[in-house]
Amino acid sequence: MQFDDLVSSITPDIFERLLQAVELGKWPDGVKLSDEQREHSIQLVMAYQARYCPSEEPFRVGADGQLVTRSKRDMKADLKGENTIASFSLNNPNEA
């Protein structure tokens, strides 16, 4: 089985189990992951997330497997476009 075929065959349930195993270092039944299992599981989790879990995180793996980074300028521009909850002014409050 090719790696792409393996990633394509992962169901959302299997993905959650792999993710939990990577986070905890053990399988759902309590058996500890070997170093090789952990390494392969991390690769599968990253590949699955890149392909099926689109994200706007500033540093992520793209669907093509390449690292995607966003510039500080792009992130600031995104923040300016969001609704403002509160704003602050450096002006004297008595000068309004």
N, C-alpha and C positions, 0 to 999 in steps of 0.2 A: 504494500500500500504506500502510495506517495504521501508526502507531508500535507499537500493541499487537499488530498482526498480525506486524510485523517481529520483535518480541521473542519472540512465540510460535513463530516459525519457526526460531529459533536452536537448534541442536543443542549438546550438551555439548562436542563437538569444536570447533565454531565459537566457542563461548564461550571455550574455552581459548586459541584463536588470537587472539581479540580482546583477552583479558586480557594475553597475552604482548606483543602489539603495543603496548598502552597502557603496559605496564611498561618496555619497551625502546625505544619510540619508532620502531619499524620493523616491517614485516611479516615473516613467516617467511622470505620470499625475500630479505630484506635491504634492501628499498626503504623509505626513510624516510617516515613518515607526515607528511602536510601538517598544518598547524594545524587545519584544518577536519575532516580525517579523525580526528585525535586527539580532538577535542571530541566528535564524533559517536560514536566508539568508546567513550569514557568513559561517555557517556549510555547506550549500549546495555549495557555491562557493569554499570552500576549498576541499570538496570531489570531485567536478567536475574537478578542476585543477589537483588534485592528479591523477585522473584516465585518463583524456583526454589531459592534457597539460603538457607533460614531460618537465622537467626543470633541469638544472645543477646548480641551485642556491645552495649556500652552506647550507642553512637552509630552508627545505621545508617539506611538507607532502608527503610521498610516496604513491604509489597506494594501499598499504595494510593498509593505515591510520596511519602508524607510522611516527614519526618525523625522518627525515633524515638529518644528519649533516655530513659535510666533514671536514676533519682535515686540519689544516694550511699547513701541509706538502703536502697533495694532491693538495691543491689549488696552492701552489708554483710550484709544478711539472707541473701543467697545464699551468701556465704562462711561464715557461721555454720553453715549446714546441711551443709556438706561434711565429709567425714571428716578428722579432724585427723591430721597426720603427726607433729607434735611440738608440745609445749607447754612454756612456760617459766614459772617462778615467780620472783617477786621475794623470796620468803621465804628466810630463812637456811637453807642445806642441812642444818645441824646441828640444826635445830629440828623435825625430823620425827618 
